Amino acid sequence: MSEQLNKELGSADVLWNLADLYESVDDELINDDIDLCEQEAALLKEFAGRLTELEPATFARVVRRLERIAVNLGRVATFAYLNFATQVKNAEAGAFLQKVRETASRISRDTVFFDLEWSKMDNEEAGRLLAADDVASYRHYLESIRRYADHLLSQVEETLLIEISPVAAASWTSLFSKVMGHLTFGDKKRSQEEVLADLYSPQRDVRRQAAQEMTAGLQGQLHVLTHIFNTLLADKMIDDRLRGYPSWLSSRNLANEVDDQTVHALVTAVTGRYDIVRRYYGLKKRLLGLDELYDFDRYAPLPDLPDKRLSWQECREMVLGGFADFSPEMAEIAALFFDNNWIHAPLLEGKQGGAFAHPCVPDAHPYVLVNYTGNLRDVSTVAHELGHGVHQYLARDKGYFNSNTPLVLAETASVFAELLIFHKQLDLLDDAGQRRAFICQKLESIFATVFRQISMNRFEDLIHTSRRTEGELSSARFAELWQQSQTAMFGDSVTLSDGYTCWWSYIPHFLRTPGYVYAYAFGELLVLALYKIYRQDGAAFVPKYLHLLSQGGSRSPYDLLQPFAIDLSDPGFWQGGLAVIDEMLAQVE
């Protein structure tokens, strides 16, 4: 079935070319790059215990050498992961990924001294080095390391954690990928992506069947998935305790360079407007003519919604056209992904579900993975991931250490790209009913990004807290906490079926990047503010926005947003974004 759909959409041959990194897992250049990393790491040992003695020029050379190691390891690790992502059932690909992780762990042992010594260096000595011109380009990166000073362990302890890391959390997330990659659903043994796509069917029986198949598939592996979740929750609990983090979310906030107050203001603002969700689904129930709206009805298309499948070529034209209307430069960069085989689009057995953009390394280029089924939602997904890709491409000039962007701003670039495509699509519709239905579909997308992600943040909070106070959690306890977090959002506007209680178990973000999900809501509400400024300022906004993207992670989110007069710590800012969503809903009520 997937093969036929790929053929119809023209996506069968939209495969990324990893030869820009390495020709294959047997490429001798992989060993050459690893050897180079080992040599560089060995040379750095002479500076262990001596950082405070170094002159700025020598200190800068040490940092540059560390960056070279990171770039080369990053290239190998990217290749290994991308090679695995499209063939998670392939034992050779899985073994190669694990081998690379173990190699990276071994090399990292020799460089762990740097972060420890640098973070513990007294402020006067650190200030002397940071003030030097030789170090200027690395200043923010180095300051960011020092923010972790209170949470680093001894060198012996950090080395031990690095040593066991390949068989710790990373190994369990790989197991999760393999379990989900081997899962098939229903009598036709369809993939997760194919089944979830049916939740958008206009036929209720098809939606109900898809939900039942999804539930049955997950329940068949629920004992394994529950164990994986418990293990990774415990791993996070132990790590947080050892490092002295006050809560399960503190380390994520530190990595995102936002304070706890800002995140609390965001979460409080969104949960305080769950009434918007309930109003919308009450409206949708009336528009669909249903007595009761179930979880499998949430994504049902409204009667006037344009029902069209877009070929891969049509998707390309729509996305690049939307980008070009905003910025020709943005469209030109996005076109590189299509033209140079930087995208993997078809549905394939054993391919990782969902979508992502991988930044790779600055001297190469990002890659994008999607599972393209041809609906308008998938076009938005392509735009979303290319928003990431353009961001990553623009930031590459900042170097490896400064190009990695905190998640909260990374999601801003992707969601802004989605919004550009939405307005282009909306402008093509003259019929009032179609416009209403299309705005409703966009509202559902916004709900998925804002309200659903914060409800999942609340679920994360519940499971991390419960794992720390109650011990290992049963599948039934996970289900209870999932139901609690989802009911808080939906109220009585959506009836949650019994099978829906296990749908927490397939969401990878909980495992791969704990605390990630609030970044989606952060990005969406920030984008609504930025888009409002764009509507007001017009063309003058564009270079400021592209400059923001080009800065990568070289400055904090607070600093990067100053040119737009945005204060992230102001609770009123988040309320303003939610008011925009409220206004959109009022248009269709």
C-alpha positions in Angstrom: 0.0 0.0 0.0 2.8 2.4 0.9 4.6 1.6 -2.3 1.6 2.5 -4.4 0.9 5.7 -2.6 4.6 6.8 -3.0 4.3 6.1 -6.7 1.0 8.1 -7.0 2.5 11.1 -5.2 5.8 11.0 -7.0 7.7 10.7 -3.7 9.2 7.2 -4.2 12.6 8.5 -5.3 12.7 11.4 -2.9 15.6 9.9 -0.9 18.4 11.7 0.8 21.9 11.3 -0.3 24.1 10.6 2.7 27.2 10.5 0.5 27.7 14.2 1.3 28.8 12.7 4.7 30.1 9.3 3.8 29.6 6.8 1.0 28.6 3.9 3.3 29.2 2.4 6.8 32.4 0.9 5.3 33.7 4.2 4.1 37.4 4.5 5.2 36.9 8.3 5.8 34.8 7.4 8.9 37.8 5.7 10.5 40.0 8.6 9.4 37.8 11.1 11.1 37.6 9.0 14.2 41.4 8.7 14.3 41.7 12.4 13.9 39.4 12.9 16.9 41.4 10.5 19.0 44.6 12.3 18.1 43.2 15.7 18.9 41.8 14.5 22.2 45.2 13.0 23.1 46.9 16.3 22.4 44.5 18.1 24.7 45.5 16.1 27.7 48.5 18.3 28.2 46.2 21.1 29.2 44.3 19.2 31.8 44.6 20.9 35.2 46.3 24.0 33.5 43.4 26.0 32.0 43.9 28.9 34.5 47.6 29.2 33.4 46.8 29.7 29.7 47.1 32.9 27.8 43.9 33.8 25.8 45.5 32.8 22.5 46.4 29.3 23.8 43.0 29.0 25.5 41.3 29.9 22.2 43.3 27.2 20.4 42.1 24.6 22.9 38.5 25.6 22.3 39.0 25.4 18.5 40.5 22.0 18.9 37.5 20.9 21.0 35.3 22.2 18.2 37.2 20.2 15.6 36.6 17.1 17.6 32.9 17.9 18.0 32.5 18.6 14.3 34.1 15.3 13.2 32.3 13.2 15.8 29.1 15.1 14.9 29.5 14.2 11.2 30.0 10.5 12.0 27.2 10.4 14.5 24.8 12.2 12.1 25.6 9.7 9.4 25.0 6.8 11.7 21.7 8.1 13.0 20.3 9.1 9.6 21.4 5.7 8.1 19.5 4.0 11.0 16.4 6.3 10.8 15.2 4.9 7.5 15.9 1.2 8.3 15.3 0.7 12.0 14.8 -3.1 11.4 18.3 -3.4 9.9 20.6 -5.0 12.4 23.7 -3.8 10.7 22.5 -0.2 10.8 21.6 -0.5 14.5 25.0 -2.1 15.3 26.8 0.7 13.5 24.9 3.4 15.4 25.8 1.7 18.7 29.4 1.4 17.7 29.6 5.1 16.9 28.0 6.0 20.2 30.6 3.9 22.1 33.4 5.5 20.1 32.2 9.0 20.9 31.9 8.0 24.5 35.5 6.8 24.6 36.8 10.0 23.0 34.8 12.2 25.2 36.5 10.8 28.3 39.7 12.5 27.3 38.1 16.0 27.0 35.7 16.0 30.0 38.3 17.9 32.0 37.6 21.1 30.0 34.0 21.7 31.0 34.8 20.8 34.6 37.8 23.1 34.9 36.2 25.9 33.0 32.9 25.9 34.9 34.7 25.8 38.2 37.2 28.5 37.3 36.8 31.6 39.5 35.1 34.6 37.9 38.2 36.8 37.8 40.2 34.2 35.8 37.3 33.4 33.6 36.6 37.0 33.0 40.2 37.6 31.9 39.9 34.9 29.2 36.4 35.9 28.1 37.4 39.5 27.6 40.1 38.6 25.1 39.5 39.2 21.4 40.8 35.7 20.6 37.9 34.2 22.5 35.2 36.6 21.3 33.5 34.3 18.9 33.1 31.6 21.6 32.1 33.9 24.4 28.4 32.9 24.6 29.2 29.2 24.3 31.7 29.4 27.1 29.4 31.4 29.3 26.7 28.8 28.7 29.1 26.1 30.0 29.6 28.0 33.2 25.9 28.1 33.9 26.2 24.3 34.6 28.9 24.8 37.3 26.6 23.8 40.2 25.4 20.7 38.4 28.7 19.1 37.4 30.2 16.2 39.2 33.9 15.2 39.8 36.0 14.3 36.9 36.0 10.6 37.9 32.2 10.6 38.2 31.7 12.5 34.9 34.1 10.1 33.2 32.2 7.1 34.5 28.9 8.5 33.3 30.4 9.1 29.8 31.7 5.5 29.9 28.3 3.9 30.5 26.3 6.4 28.4 26.1 4.1 25.3 24.3 1.5 27.3 22.3 3.9 29.4 19.5 6.2 28.2 20.7 6.2 24.5 20.4 2.4 24.4 16.8 2.5 25.8 15.7 5.1 23.3 17.2 2.9 20.5 15.2 0.0 21.8 12.1 2.2 21.7 12.8 3.1 18.0 13.3 -0.6 17.2 10.1 -1.6 18.9 8.0 1.1 17.2 9.8 0.3 13.9 8.8 -3.3 14.0 5.2 -2.6 15.0 2.5 -3.1 12.4 -1.2 -2.3 12.8 -4.3 -4.2 11.7 -4.9 -7.1 9.4 -3.1 -5.3 6.6 -0.1 -4.8 8.8 0.1 -1.1 8.1 2.7 1.3 9.4 2.0 3.8 12.3 2.0 6.7 9.8 -0.6 5.0 7.6 -2.9 4.3 10.5 -2.6 7.8 12.0 -3.4 9.3 8.6 -6.8 7.6 8.7 -7.8 9.7 11.7 -8.2 12.5 9.2 -10.7 10.5 7.1 -14.2 12.0 6.5 -15.6 8.5 7.2 -16.2 7.9 10.9 -15.9 4.1 10.6 -12.5 4.5 9.0 -11.4 6.8 11.9 -12.8 4.5 14.5 -11.1 1.5 12.9 -7.8 3.4 12.8 -8.0 4.2 16.5 -8.8 0.6 17.3 -5.9 -0.7 15.2 -3.5 1.8 16.8 -4.6 0.8 20.3 -4.3 -2.9 19.6 -0.8 -2.5 18.2 0.4 -0.4 21.2 -1.3 -2.8 23.7 0.6 -5.7 22.2 3.9 -4.1 23.2 2.7 -2.1 26.2 4.7 -4.2 28.7 7.9 -3.4 26.8 7.0 0.3 26.3 6.1 0.7 30.0 9.4 -0.8 31.0 11.3 1.5 28.7 9.4 4.5 30.1 10.1 3.5 33.7 13.8 2.9 33.1 14.3 6.3 31.4 12.2 8.1 34.1 14.4 6.5 36.7 17.6 7.4 34.7 16.5 11.0 34.7 15.6 10.9 38.4 19.1 9.6 39.3 20.8 12.1 37.1 18.9 15.0 38.5 19.6 13.9 42.0 23.3 13.5 41.4 23.5 16.9 39.7 21.4 18.7 42.2 18.6 19.9 39.9 15.6 21.1 41.9 13.0 19.6 39.5 12.8 17.3 36.5 12.5 20.3 34.2 15.3 22.4 35.5 18.0 20.9 33.2 15.8 21.5 30.1 15.2 25.1 31.0 18.9 25.6 31.5 19.6 24.1 28.1 16.9 26.3 26.5 18.4 29.3 28.2 15.1 30.4 29.7 14.4 30.8 33.4 11.9 28.8 35.4 9.7 31.9 35.8 9.3 32.3 32.0 8.3 28.6 31.6 5.9 28.8 34.5 4.3 31.9 33.0 3.9 30.0 29.7 2.4 26.9 31.2 0.1 28.8 33.5 -1.2 31.0 30.7 -1.9 28.1 28.4 -3.6 25.9 31.0 -5.7 28.9 32.0 -7.1 29.1 28.5 -8.2 25.5 28.0 -11.7 27.0 27.6 -10.6 27.8 24.0 -10.1 24.1 23.3 -13.5 23.2 24.8 -15.3 25.9 22.9 -13.7 24.7 19.6 -14.6 21.1 20.0 -18.1 22.0 21.0 -18.3 23.9 17.8 -16.9 21.1 15.8 -19.3 18.6 17.2 -22.2 20.8 16.0 -20.6 21.4 12.6 -20.2 17.6 12.1 -23.7 16.9 13.4 -22.5 14.5 16.1 -24.2 13.8 19.4 -20.9 13.0 20.9 -17.3 13.8 19.8 -14.8 11.0 20.5 -11.0 11.2 20.5 -10.9 9.6 17.1 -13.2 12.4 15.8 -10.9 15.3 16.7 -9.2 15.4 13.3 -12.2 14.7 11.2 -12.4 17.1 8.3 -15.2 19.6 8.2 -17.7 19.1 5.3 -16.4 22.1 3.3 -12.7 21.4 3.8 -11.0 21.1 0.4 -10.2 17.3 0.1 -7.1 17.2 -2.1 -4.0 15.1 -2.3 -1.0 17.0 -3.4 1.8 15.4 -5.3 5.4 15.9 -4.1 5.9 18.4 -6.9 2.8 20.3 -5.9 4.0 20.3 -2.3 7.4 21.7 -3.4 5.7 24.5 -5.4 3.4 25.5 -2.6 6.1 25.5 0.1 8.7 27.4 -2.0 6.0 29.8 -3.2 5.0 30.6 0.3 8.6 31.1 1.4 9.3 33.3 -1.7 6.4 35.6 -1.0 8.1 36.3 2.4 11.7 36.2 1.3 13.3 35.0 -1.9 16.5 34.2 0.1 14.5 31.8 2.3 13.0 30.1 -0.8 16.4 29.8 -2.4 17.8 28.0 0.6 14.7 25.7 0.9 15.1 24.8 -2.8 18.5 23.4 -2.0 16.9 20.7 0.0 14.7 19.6 -2.9 17.3 19.9 -5.6 20.2 18.3 -3.8 18.6 15.2 -2.2 18.6 16.5 1.4 15.1 15.2 2.0 13.8 11.6 2.7 10.0 11.6 1.9 8.4 8.3 1.0 6.6 5.8 3.3 8.8 2.8 3.8 8.6 -0.3 6.0 11.0 0.1 8.9 11.4 3.9 8.5 11.2 6.0 11.6 7.8 7.6 12.0 7.1 11.3 12.3 9.4 14.0 10.9 12.5 15.9 11.8 15.3 18.2 10.6 18.8 17.3 11.5 21.3 20.1 11.6 24.3 17.9 10.9 27.5 19.9 11.0 28.3 23.4 9.6 30.6 22.3 6.9 27.9 20.0 5.4 24.2 20.8 5.5 21.0 19.8 7.3 18.8 16.8 6.3 15.0 16.5 6.6 12.9 13.4 7.1 9.2 13.3 6.5 6.6 10.5 5.9 4.7 12.2 3.1 1.1 11.0 2.5 0.0 14.0 0.3 -2.6 15.8 2.4 -2.5 19.5 3.3 -1.4 18.6 6.8 1.7 16.9 5.3 2.5 20.0 3.3 2.5 22.0 6.5 4.8 19.4 8.0 7.2 19.8 5.1 7.1 23.6 5.6 7.7 23.1 9.3 10.8 20.9 8.9 12.2 23.1 6.1 11.7 26.1 8.5 14.1 24.2 10.8 16.4 23.4 7.8 16.6 27.0 6.7 17.3 28.1 10.3 20.1 25.5 10.6 21.5 26.4 7.2 21.6 30.2 8.0 23.3 29.6 11.4 26.1 27.4 10.0 28.4 30.3 9.7 28.5 30.7 13.5 30.4 27.4 13.8 29.5 24.2 15.5 29.4 25.4 19.0 27.3 28.5 18.2 25.0 27.2 15.6 23.0 24.9 17.8 19.9 26.8 18.8 17.9 26.4 22.0 14.7 24.4 21.3 12.4 27.4 22.1 13.8 29.4 19.2 14.3 26.3 16.9 10.6 25.7 17.1 9.9 29.4 16.3 11.6 29.1 12.9 9.6 26.0 12.0 6.2 27.3 13.2 6.7 30.6 11.4 7.3 28.7 8.2 4.0 26.8 8.7 2.2 30.1 9.2 3.6 31.4 5.9 2.1 28.4 4.0 -1.2 28.7 5.8 -1.8 32.2 4.7 -0.8 31.4 1.1 -3.3 28.5 1.1 -6.0 30.6 2.7 -5.6 33.3 0.1 -6.5 30.8 -2.6 -9.9 30.1 -1.2 -12.9 32.3 -2.1 -15.7 30.2 -0.8 -16.7 31.2 2.7 -17.4 27.7 3.8 -14.1 26.5 2.6 -12.3 29.4 4.3 -14.1 28.6 7.6 -13.2 24.9 7.3 -9.6 25.7 6.5 -9.3 28.2 9.4 -10.7 25.4 11.7 -8.0 23.0 10.4 -5.4 25.6 11.2 -6.9 26.1 14.7 -6.5 22.3 15.2 -2.9 22.6 14.2 -2.4 25.4 16.6 -4.1 23.4 19.3 -1.7 20.5 18.6 1.2 22.9 19.0 0.1 24.9 22.0 -2.6 23.2 24.1 -1.8 19.6 23.3 1.9 20.1 23.9 1.3 21.8 27.2 -1.1 19.0 28.2 1.7 16.6 27.4 4.0 18.8 29.5 1.6 18.3 32.3 1.6 14.6 31.7 5.4 14.6 31.8 5.2 16.5 35.1 2.9 13.9 36.5 4.9 10.8 35.4 8.3 12.3 36.5 6.8 13.3 39.9 5.0 10.0 40.3 8.0 7.9 39.4 10.0 9.8 42.1 7.4 9.5 44.8 5.7 6.2 44.0 8.4 4.1 42.4 7.9 2.1 39.2 4.7 2.9 37.5 2.3 0.3 36.0 0.8 0.6 32.6 -2.5 1.3 34.4 -0.9 4.2 36.4 0.5 5.7 33.2 -3.0 5.4 31.7 -4.6 7.1 34.7 -2.1 10.0 34.5 -2.5 10.4 30.8 -6.3 10.5 31.2 -6.0 13.1 33.9 -3.8 15.4 31.8 -6.0 15.0 28.7 -9.3 15.5 30.5 -8.0 18.7 32.1 -7.7 20.1 28.6 -10.8 18.6 26.9 -13.2 18.8 29.8 -16.5 17.2 28.5 -16.0 18.5 24.9 -14.4 15.3 23.8 -15.2 11.7 25.0 -12.0 9.8 25.5 -12.4 6.1 24.6 -11.0 3.3 26.8 -8.4 2.5 24.1 -7.0 6.1 24.1 -5.5 5.6 27.6 -2.4 3.9 26.1 -1.6 6.5 23.5 1.0 8.1 25.7 3.3 5.1 24.9 4.2 6.0 21.2 5.3 9.6 21.8 9.1 9.7 21.4 9.8 13.2 22.8 9.1 12.0 26.4 12.0 9.6 26.1 14.5 11.2 23.7 14.4 14.8 25.0 12.6 15.0 28.4 10.9 18.4 28.8 11.0 19.2 25.1 7.3 19.6 24.4 6.7 23.1 25.9 9.1 24.5 23.3 6.4 23.9 20.7 3.9 26.1 22.6 6.6 28.6 23.2 7.4 28.7 19.5 3.8 29.0 18.4 2.9 31.8 20.7 6.1 33.6 19.9 5.4 33.2 16.2 1.9 34.7 16.5 3.6 37.8 18.0 6.3 37.9 15.4 3.8 37.4 12.6 1.7 40.3 13.9 4.8 42.5 13.8 5.5 41.3 10.2 1.9 42.3 9.2 2.6 45.8 10.7 6.2 46.3 9.4 6.0 44.5 6.1 9.3 44.1 4.2 11.3 45.9 6.9 10.6 42.8 9.2 12.2 40.3 6.8 16.0 41.1 7.3 15.5 41.4 11.0 13.9 37.9 11.1 16.6 36.3 8.9 19.3 37.9 11.0 17.6 36.3 14.1 17.8 32.9 12.4 21.4 33.4 11.3 22.5 34.0 14.9 21.8 30.4 15.8 22.7 29.8 19.5 25.3 32.6 19.7 23.2 34.6 22.1 20.4 33.9 24.5 16.7 34.0 23.4 16.1 37.0 25.5 18.9 38.9 23.7 18.0 37.7 20.3 14.4 38.9 20.6 15.2 42.4 21.9 15.1 44.0 18.4 11.4 42.9 18.3 10.7 44.5 21.7 9.5 41.1 23.0 9.7 40.4 26.7 9.5 36.7 27.4 9.3 37.1 31.1 6.1 39.2 30.9 3.0 37.0 31.5 1.0 39.4 29.4 3.1 38.4 26.4 1.8 34.9 26.5 -1.7 36.0 27.1 -1.5 38.2 23.9 -0.7 35.1 21.8 -3.6 33.2 23.3 -5.8 36.2 22.5 -4.9 35.9 18.8 -6.0 32.2 18.9 -9.2 33.3 20.7 -9.9 35.8 17.9 -9.3 33.2 15.2 -11.9 31.0 16.9 -14.4 33.8 17.2 -14.2 34.2 13.4 -15.6 30.8 12.8 -18.0 30.5 15.8 
